[in-house]
């Protein structure tokens, strides 16, 4: 079998997987297949068919790649791979073993004879018991079919036949209910992350419809899997409604479920993700101390060079910053910025550079902050949010450094910029008010004068809570503009 993506497929393997495959190839592959594998593994990038043929003298490279791909697939089906505890936890391994047992029963069924019947009955019962313990509903339904077929041969009553038929139907329902729950969860992810195809009202209605069906299915099946997805969607619904206290309550229920359910795999990663959400919601309600602790605990579930760890550290940074713990926030952002640009992506890395500038501002290290913002950042391509955030912070730095002329020029530049982008981009109402307030402050060399009625009215509006123009967490406005105005 040929695979046009063989090189990137091989280079996706970690060191343990490479070792398993290499050991298999050493025993089962031709020398040139092993040589090709080692060449692809050793060259991280810029490898091509042309560069390979310079190292391996062959006129049939595509054929060789096809043979290697087949051997790799064989290695990935071997016990050395699927039973490897460095790659999989015991829950994964148990499910792989169950899958192997089902294949064995399938083979024995097709080669059935009288001497195998009793053994097969015992094997099927053992597999059904294990499958039920792990909510492997699709396998349970298949095993019950095998059991019924075998019992027909051996002999059973019609009542027993009907009982097995009903049991099969129940587990088939369970399987379909889990698939539906999984679909509901992934539709939610897709709308939030990939394609925002639904409006806010449509999204809320969709989540409520999903919750209603999942609650019905959970009542019938008592499936932990369904409850897992149900709790996640409830968390998302109340986050959508900005009822963060309810989101926190369901996060805590989900943590209990994950900790107590023996067949949920990668528990650490699941818990880390939930704790990150918990930290987010506690930040929203102003419980920064607990938010910091949750974000720190979430980082334990990830390798220090992984994106999950970085996002956990970012969450810790935000909670520290909002709590006024600027020294700790600085430590967090410095740790993040030690990671290479390519591992974070240029936009995300630039965002962290901006966070660093905000932290330096908060620590009154204005010259250092301005030096950072004097260089172009990738986030400035986001014209209606981050670009304006960079411009406003730069103006604030000019004011703090008593560079009033530069501040005035920057305000005028921002005014013209706003006139251009408002015509084609959606700009937050708060942002428009901040720019207006800056223009009023400019009239008094950026010193707030309570006698300026226009400035006072604008300041009162942006300082108000629970309004469409109120300050919000996790925006480019890390430094609360209305509080800064009160200080200048």
Number of C-alpha atoms within 10 A of each C-alpha: 11 14 14 10 9 16 21 14 12 18 16 12 13 10 9 13 19 18 13 18 23 18 15 20 21 13 10 14 18 14 12 15 20 20 17 18 23 14 16 19 18 10 11 11 11 6 14 10 11 9 11 15 14 9 11 14 10 13 9 9 16 15 13 16 22 17 17 25 22 15 21 21 11 15 21 16 13 15 13 15 21 18 18 16 12 9 14 15 14 16 15 18 18 18 17 16 16 18 15 12 15 21 12 13 20 15 11 14 16 8 9 14 9 8 8 12 17 12 9 19 16 12 17 21 14 11 21 23 11 16 21 13 12 20 18 18 24 17 20 25 24 17 22 20 16 19 19 21 14 19 16 13 10 11 11 12 10 10 9 12 16 12 13 17 15 12 16 21 14 16 22 18 18 24 21 15 23 25 14 18 25 17 14 20 19 13 17 22 15 12 14 13 9 10 10 13 11 14 10 12 9 11 19 17 14 16 20 15 12 22 21 11 15 23 16 13 22 20 12 13 19 13 18 18 22 23 21 21 23 27 22 20 24 19 24 21 23 17 17 16 12 14 15 22 16 17 26 22 13 21 22 15 14 22 18 12 17 21 13 10 14 13 19 17 15 15 17 16 16 17 21 24 20 23 26 26 24 26 29 27 23 22 25 20 14 15 16 24 14 15 28 25 14 23 29 20 17 29 25 16 20 17 11 14 13 13 14 20 21 22 17 28 25 21 26 29 26 28 30 23 23 20 17 15 17 20 14 16 24 22 15 21 22 15 12 22 16 9 16 12 13 9 12 17 11 15 16 15 21 19 17 19 22 24 22 23 26 27 27 21 21 19 15 13 15 22 15 13 24 21 11 17 19 10 7 11 19 16 21 18 12 12 16 19 19 20 17 21 20 22 17 23 23 24 23 24 24 20 21 18 13 13 14 16 13 15 24 21 12 17 21 16 12 20 16 11 14 19 10 11 13 13 9 9 12 11 16 13 12 17 20 14 16 19 18 17 23 25 18 21 20 19 14 11 15 22 15 21 15 12 8 13 11 14 20 15 13 17 21 12 18 23 17 13 12 9 11 13 18 14 21 15 16 14 11 20 19 20 18 15 19 19 12 10 16 12 8 13
